[in-house]
Amino acid sequence: SQPLDLARIKAVSKGLDATINDVLVSAMAGALREYMIAAGNDPSLGDITAMVPVNLRPESAKIELGNQFALVYLSMPVSLADPIDRLAATKHHMDMLKSSPEPFIVYQILGAIGALPLDLARQATTWFSTKASMVLTNVPGPRAPIFMTGVPMKRIMFWVPTPGNLSLGVSIISYAGEVMVGIATDAGLAPNPDRIIAAFDDEFEYLQAWAAQQ
């Protein structure tokens, strides 16, 4: 995507009594709904489940090596036609996950899977991936510009890994006051990821206009 001003997103989230993450995830749910409709699918038949990595590393250990994250399942409310209803549903689902012990339980399970023989570990990974249709993650990047050989980096982007046979990955990252969104798809199933990005921009513009009226 083109970069979004983080200050704009903060203003929208404040105006709608939501978090920045709520606004971004809700806009992505709306974008996926529009893409499904354009592809001839009926989003009212059910929501999409996203696999979301959750950081469990304490701030005091942020520079230590190794992974400390869990995977949780988040319902993307594509079945809801109204953007404000989607935002409310997204906020509800995110709040439920924040107060749930699920991330810590899954972290222990992932640790046990890592100790299994390779074939069994692959089977377990596949089982996890069958519970979702996509992977979505929002990563807070550096707040100030970083430099490489004295040259400031204008933008940064990453691509979230997609375990098993998942065919859609959504990467969101903030950097130096801007937010960018990346879409990785299986070209055989979703050959036009640029349309998802365009729909995401439209969804955010709608939420911004609504927040300005509050």
Beta strands, then each sheet from edge to edge (+ up, - down):
strand 1: 4-5
strand 2: 48-55
strand 3: 69-76
strand 4: 134-140
strand 5: 147-148
strand 6: 151-152
strand 7: 168-175
strand 8: 178-185
sheet 1: 1+ 8- 7+ 4+ 2+ 3-
sheet 2: 5+ 6-
end
